[in-house]
Amino acid sequence: MQYQPSNKYLGLNKQLIPGLIRQYGGNVVSTNTPGATGKIIRAVIGEPMFILLLISCVLYFILQKNYEGIMMLAAMSVVTGISLFQEFRSRKALNALKHLTDPRCKVIRDGLAEDIPPAELVPGDVILLSEGMRVPADAHVLEENDLTVNESVLTGESLPAEKSASGENNRLFQGSIINSGQCIARVELTGNRTMLGVTGKYVSEQRTPRSRLQKQASRFVTRLAIFGLAGFAILLIANLVAGSSFAQSLLISLTLAMAVAPEEIPVALSSFMALGAFRLSQQGIITRQPYVIESLGAVSVICFDKTGTITENKMHVNGIYHFGSKILYEPSVPIANEAGEILRYAALASELQPYDTMEHAIWETAIEIVPGIAKTYNLTHGYALSGIPPMMTHVHIIDGQKLVVAKGAVERAIAVSGLSEIQKAEILDVVVRLAEEGNRIIAVLKSTISGDNYPQKQDDFEWTFAGLISLSDPPKKNAKSIILQLQRAGIQIKMITGDHPQTASRISRQVSIHNPGIYMTGNDVLKMEMSELQVKVASVNVFTRMFPEAKLKVIEALKANGETVAMTGDGINDGAALKSAHVGIAMGKKGTEMAMLAADLILTDDNLRKIITAVKQGRKIFSNLQKAIGYIISIHIPIILTAAIPVLLNWKYPNIFTPVHVIFLEIIMGPTCSIFFENEPAEKNLSGSFSAKYPVNLLPRRKMITSIIQGLVIATGTLGLCYYFMQQGHSLPYTRTVVFDSLMISNIFLTFVSRSNEHTIFKTIRYHNILAPFLMGISALYFIAINNVTVLQQIFGLETLRNTDMIMTIVIAMLSVIWIEFFKTFNHSRVGTNKPAVS
């Protein structure tokens, strides 16, 4: 809950807003970056393939091969159009995601609170802020309670700054985070006039670093480019030595360079990630960084925060323990004075308008069974929730006397209360009994003070241990089934919570987390050397009394073990761990803005089942990407070797292909890898096909070797046909037709063979992909046209094949691809299908 507007702050009149927006502009920090369309066009024009096409086109016209030049222009238009379509489609998906992840802010206008986009704020607006929210504009504080702000985005200082409604510390700056407390503030500056805008530290201007797979793809493409340049030089020299003109030699050499250039890989990578992220958003899973799907597809450990993630976060007071009488009361009406006293202290140590569910539960119960408690709330001084483990303190003036009350972790309360060892043991015995039932336990303290000489630390009051409050927060109804499904998929589940060890163990047992009775505390974690902690985190699944530094250290230890780690959270204290995990998952409904800003994924409805959806979709996307890359490698190898081998071995027809042949093969391959495979459905046993260790490679070694062998076999079939028909005395156009048809047929079969690493084409042909009929139809029309349309045959330098030669070409092309299906069948029967799966 946040402050509710009162007559004191009516805010702006809505009728004034349009004029103020015209006067001050929207609350957006404008940047001087080039437009998106210009960036995309420049990127496409700068691609190596476009440059090679342009050079080839110019050479065709220089050699007065006008038909070929025109065809190259047409090919350039098609290739550029495909690239632009993919880029614009990806950019559209990313823009839609950005809109979904934009935060909202609460503003008072005409005396009513409403949620609006921060871009619509204007100077004079009254805004409501609470813990975990990002300050949307420069403002000054009107009212506050326990307000501290993290201003590291501006100052670099990690420690939170205290703010007040009076004095010099009443300014709030755009981009800072409310660390604790809540406030009402009035907007002073928006857009480029804010401190963030003036200093140029706007977050959106920071370039997102390239992801690991982007770097892998870049290295792979660079190596191929070096190989292509070397091959280009060799072919150029070989053709010149053979007596060809420089222009003709250059044109033939460009054929190899075009065959080597795998421009489909970067396009496929960006397209798969962007569109995959957009598909997840349609299922209520917002992806703040599309490239997190790289890790999502290989998650091996999920660390769950307990409260609000595994549990309902709907707390109810179910027990009140009075230390003086040693009696545990149930919260019912009428209630004993002793129990009412403890409940009253707990409420007075909470915020009057709480935003924390625990405080909300305390107040609900207190109002119900302690008459008139809200009227006694007269806060005059306070200490924010702080320390390890945490505690908070309020000072009230009641009947002219100052009453000091506090609530917090039992361990902290015992430590500051001056209790005897016997008394400590009595309290801990009650705590363990209550915690073993899965309850959250907080301690309540009281003290008195005269005058205004408050101690610097809340621990320094002369505390009296008053009692305990027990709150129930049951697991979500679907938590157990979801955790069981994830564990069956081979994913380790760990709980990281600030609760008491017995509470955490009980909840872990209820949701079937493995080894619920073995736990580590935050202090245990911090005391350990990293090497020792790495061993512990491999077997311990329950971490209790955790605080931000300890959570972060556990995540880092798991990562050091080679795990691909996901972390869920909803609070401001989860921010560092969410940021550190390979996949940070925030709750979008009840989570703080701080958690959502730190996370990679946001579950819009806080439904745990979305995590299963996310893992399945991530694995599907990554699996399809690997299939596409495997396909690219396999089909490029025969094209490269067909362009190079005849020249290097001084065959009768050294230059089977020219750039026009390669580019029209590329026109088929490009959409196949980046559109067809992206649209493939998930395989049922998908989760078993991923390594559990990080990092995940663009293409694992085994799949890379398989793709290379597949490409070499296709090349063998294609070159074998070429050599056979050449030796039989057929003309160059006839031999070229055999080679071109062979590659086209191989490409069609390779597309369907590549749809699964385990199942044969007889099963994958039944996979539902709406693009499959279109791909088959277009390929068939393309094949028929170049073999029967005279004009196209003249342009491509082809001839019509005899029926027997056509059948021979089709059979050999088919066998050069289908052989892998026998290997799949053998491997499938040997290994079996007993693999873990997310079901």
VENSUL-V831484 format. One record per helix or strand. SS is the DSSP state (@ for helix, = for strand). FROM is the first residue (numbers start at 1). TO is the last residue. If there is no record, write none. Layout:
ss=SS from=FROM to=TO
ss=SS from=FROM to=TO
This chain:
ss== from=12 to=12
ss=@ from=14 to=24
ss=@ from=36 to=45
ss=@ from=48 to=62
ss=@ from=66 to=101
ss== from=104 to=109
ss== from=112 to=117
ss=@ from=118 to=120
ss== from=126 to=130
ss== from=134 to=134
ss== from=138 to=150
ss=@ from=152 to=155
ss== from=161 to=162
ss== from=171 to=172
ss== from=177 to=189
ss=@ from=191 to=193
ss=@ from=195 to=199
ss=@ from=203 to=205
ss=@ from=212 to=241
ss=@ from=246 to=260
ss=@ from=263 to=281
ss== from=285 to=287
ss=@ from=290 to=296
ss== from=301 to=305
ss=@ from=306 to=310
ss== from=311 to=311
ss== from=316 to=322
ss== from=327 to=329
ss=@ from=337 to=348
ss=@ from=357 to=369
ss=@ from=373 to=376
ss== from=379 to=386
ss== from=391 to=398
ss== from=401 to=408
ss=@ from=410 to=416
ss=@ from=421 to=435
ss== from=440 to=448
ss=@ from=458 to=460
ss== from=464 to=472
ss== from=475 to=475
ss=@ from=479 to=488
ss== from=492 to=496
ss=@ from=501 to=510
ss== from=519 to=521
ss=@ from=522 to=527
ss=@ from=530 to=537
ss== from=542 to=544
ss=@ from=548 to=560
ss== from=563 to=563
ss== from=565 to=569
ss=@ from=572 to=580
ss== from=583 to=587
ss=@ from=593 to=598
ss== from=601 to=603
ss=@ from=609 to=648
ss=@ from=659 to=679
ss=@ from=686 to=689
ss== from=693 to=693
ss=@ from=701 to=727
ss=@ from=732 to=753
ss=@ from=761 to=764
ss=@ from=772 to=788
ss=@ from=790 to=796
ss=@ from=803 to=831
